[in-house]
């Protein structure tokens, strides 16, 4: 599969969330979905799904440019009206992969996903330092997801 931009994957998740009645896809939850997608993709295909770095912020892993794109939504659910553009470059195979992430991870609340990322020995836990936005190496994320699930 080809790599895509993290914002395209984020937009894809926003579109998926728009099809459910109880849309709880906040920027916080979206960040966790991107993290799980990246980790599971690296574990499965041995390459990252997107090139953007994931940083260790106080509330967990964050893709900075995606965070910035949806920052204006605050703690409210992101809707299709907030999407800067339709998701691009999402092949059928990649769409199937992202749909599976949505099924497996999207059902959980943002707070539950934060707790999962904050467990001992997670990549976030290893690289988080208060006041720093340290990059979590992709190899570390992939290695973790080879042997761990949600």
Secondary structure, 3 states (H helix, E strand, C coil): CCCCCHHHHHHHHHHHHCCCCCCCCCHHHHHHHHHHHHHHHHHHHCCCCCCCCEEEECCEEECHHHHHHHHHHCCCCCCHHHCCCCCCCCCHHHHHHHHHHHHHHCCCCHHHHHHHHCCCCCHHHHHCCCCCCEEECHHHHHHHHHHCCC
